Amino acid sequence: MKAWFIPSYGGPDVLQCGDWPEPLVGPQDVLVALTSLQAMVDIAHIQPRQKVLIHAGAGGVGTFAIQLAKHLGAYVCATASQAKHPLLRSLGADEVIDYKTQDFAQILSGYDMVLDTQGGDTLLRSFGVLRAGGIVVSVAGPPDLELARTWPMPWYLRLGIRAISWKVRRVARSLQCRYRFMLMQPSGAQLAEIAAPVDGGIIRPVIDKVYAFDQVKQAVAYAETGRATGKVVIRVDALGGSADPPHSALAA
């Protein structure tokens, strides 16, 4: 497997593909698959009949995470605009909340995990729907102390992480809940693990649009509208014949 990509939770994924094995059709699937799997299995340890809330369920991470959570046997609630509700229910969501007209924090309670892709106020209010001991795993919130402990970095960055995560940690602690910042790690073993349910049709990647590399501006503009359902992808079939990944891209 060979792929290089620049992932963005708020915009398109820029990718260059080499030989890519089915059923994962491209690095956009790798990003959402590993993010979802590591958040739910490695961090939250989701078990059958537990309750999971997924914010932005119609997004790239959300559409995959809903299906994975159902595959793990969880009860799944997701937030999305009303127009996206039929799609999310077809993916397996047991309950869907219209974030424009409904307040999830006033409706939900007793959840075991929240997968947060929004950050900010949505992240802070998510702790209120958890049972004691529940966890919010965020891809959009501040880095946490676990990251500061396990990643090599200067001491002043560790102090900075402690400072910027203080408010989130305080809210979590006051409600007897946990917080983890999610930073996806490449893993061939986990890709093989997730390939089986994808290959069997249990989980299906949802791709909104695929743009050519010379359509980067249009792709970014479309992603920033917030109307995308699933992933917005920029495909790079070749970069001047180079065998090396583009500068600043991530390798997997």
N, C-alpha and C positions, 0 to 999 in steps of 0.2 A: 504494500500500500504506500502511495506517495501522494501527499497533498499539502498545499500551503494555503493559508487563508488568514484574513484579517477579520476577526469576529467583532461584532458590535451589537450590544443588546438593544440599542436605540436606532440602529440603522442597518444597512445591508451588510452581507458578508461578501468580502472580496476574496475570490478563490482561484487557485490554479490547480488543476487536477492532472495527475499522472494516471497510472493504472488503478482504478478504483473498484473494489469488489462489490458486487450486488450482495444484499439488497440495499445497503446504504449507498445512495446514488451520488453523494458528494460531501464535501467537508461541511456544508451547512447542516447535514444530518448528523455528522460527528459532533458538532458543537452542541446542538440541542440534546442529542442522545446522552452524551457524557455529562452534560450539566444536569439533566434530569435524573440520571441514574446515580450520580455521585451525591446529589442533594438528598434524594429519598432513601437510598440504600446505605451509602457510606456514612452520611451525617445523621439523618433522622431515623434510620433503621425502621422504616415503615413496615407494619405488620398487617395481615388481613383484619378487616373490620375497623381499622383506625380511620380517623377523619382527616382529610387533607384539603386545605384551601389553596387554590392557585390563582394568583392575580394575573390579569391580562391573559386570560385563557385563550384568546384568539391569536396571540402572538406566536412567534416561532418556538420559543421555549414552552409556552403554555400549551399549545396543541399537542406537543409530544409528551409533556409531563402529565396531562390528563390521562392519556392512554396508558402510560407507564404505571401511574398510580392505580388505575383500574386493574391492570395486569397483576399488580401486587396485592389486589384484594381490598383496596381502600374504598371508603365512601368519599366521593370527590365533589367539591363545590368549586366553581370558577366564577370569576368576574369578567364581564364583557358587555358591550353595548347590546341592546335588544336585537339588532339585526343579526348578530353573531350567535345567538342562542341556539338555533336549530343545528348549526355546525357542531357546537360544543356538546350538545346532547348526542349527536351522532357519533362523536368520539368517545362517549361513555360518561360524560358528566352527569352525576345524579341530581345536581342542583346548580342553577346558574343565576347569578345576581346581576342586575343591570346597574352598573356603577354610576350611571347618570341620574337615576331616579331612586335608587335604594342605597341605604347605608349598611354595608356589610357588618360593621362593628356593632350595630344595633340589632341585627338579625341573627347572627351566628354565635355559637358558644360551644365549649367543650371539644375544640379541635386539637388534634395531636401535632399537626404541622401546618405551617403556612409557607408557601414558596412565593417569595416576594421578588418582583421584577420592576418595581416602581420606586422604591426608596421614599425618602421624605416623610410626609404625614401618613401616607398609606402604610409604610413600614411601622411607624410608631403605634398606630391604631390597631395593627394586626395582632399585637400581643394580647389585646383584650378579648379575642375570640378563642384563645388557647385555654386548655385545662392546665392546672398546675403541673409543671414539668414538661409542658409542650415546648416546641421549638419553632422559631422563625428562621428560615434559611433564605438569605437575600443575595441576589446578584447585583443589586443596585445600591445597597446601603454602605455604610462605612466599613473599612476593614476592621476585623476584631482582634482580640488579644491572642487568639490561637495562631493567627497569621503572623503576628509580631513575634511569637515565640518560635515558630517553626521555620520561618523563612529567613535567610541571611540578609541582614540589613544593618545600617548604622544605628547606634543607640538613639540618635535624635529622631529617626523615623519611628522607632518603637514608641518613643514619648509622644510623637505626633499622632500615632494611631490610638494610643490610650486617650488622648485629648478629644479627638474627633468622634470616638465611639462612646464617649462617656454618657451622653444623653440616652442612647439606645440601650446601653448596658444598665443604666439606672431604671428605665422603664421595665426592662425584662426582669430585673432582680425584684422590683416592687411587686410584680405579679407572679413571682416564683416560676418564671419561664426562662428559656435559654435563647441565645442569639448566636448565629454563625454566619459569617460572610462566606460566600461561595466563590471559589476561584477554581475553574475547571482545570483538571490535570489530564494530559494525554495518557491513554491506556489502551494498548492493543487487546489485552485480555478482556477488558470491559466492552470493547467494541464487538468482540466475538460473542460475548454474553448477550448483548442487546440485539445482535443480528438475527437470532433465532425467532423471537416474536415478530420482528419486522418482516422476515422472510415468510413467516406463516400468516401474515396479514393481520395479526393481532394489533400491531402498531403500524400506522402508515404516516410517513412524513407528509406534512402539508406545506407546499410551496406556493406562494402567491404569484410572484413574477420572477423571471430570470432575464437579466439584462446583459448585453455584451459590454466588454470593457470600455468601448468608446461611448457608452451611455451612462457613465458613472454619475454625471450631474442629474440626469433624470431619475436614476435609481435612488440617489440620496434624497431628492426632492419628494419622491413618492413615499419613501420610508418615513420621512419626517411628518407626513400628513397624519400618521397614526391610523390610517385606514387599512393597512395591510393585514391580511389574514394568513398566518403562517410566516414563512421566511421570505425576505426579498434578497435575491442573490445576484451578484455581479460575477460573471464567468470570465476567466482569463485562460484561454486555451494555450497560449504561448506568450512568453515574455522574452522575445528576442533570441529564442533558442537556448537560453541559459538553463542550466540544471540546478541552479541555486534559487532559493526562495527570494521573493522581492524583499527589499529592505523594510524592516519593522514588522514583517509578517510573522505569524506563529507557525511552528512546524508540528505536524502530527503524523 
